[in-house]
Each structure stands twice: as structure tokens, then as C-alpha cells.
């Protein structure tokens, strides 16, 4: 799903957002935050990954993040209703 898993271009971060976020959560799972926090972050990451996870960080726009936020909010509302 994710493209260019961190391939490097001078002066640009081409790491996909989903990969970067996954590594961030992995680092935090060393005990610095609760297991519940990590579980929640991993659930959120599923939605982020599906919506914008393959976009390289250097190419992400505010609109991409806004769209992801709206999509994630709708998904959580639908899950809560079931």
C-alpha cells in the first residue's frame, strides 16, 4: 500500500505518512505512554493509513489532512452508531 518506504531524495522526506506515523507509535510504545493510548493511536492509524498513508510527507497538503480528518470522524461516528 505505501510507496517509497523512506527512499531518500536530498532535501526531501519521501517517507509515506503512514510509515512515519507507525514508527512514531512504535517508539512511544516503549512504556512512555499507556497501553490504551498506543491501542487508540494504532486504531487511528488504520484510518489515516487508508486515507493518506501512502502520501509522502513532502507531498502532503493541508487539504489532505483535512479530508483525512473528516473521513476519520465519519468512520468513528458510524462505528459508534453500531
Secondary structure, 3 states (H helix, E strand, C coil): CCCCCCCEECCEECCEHHHHHHHHHHHHCCCCCCHHHHHHHHHHHHHHHHHHCCCEHHHCCHHHHHHHHHHHHHHHHHHHHC
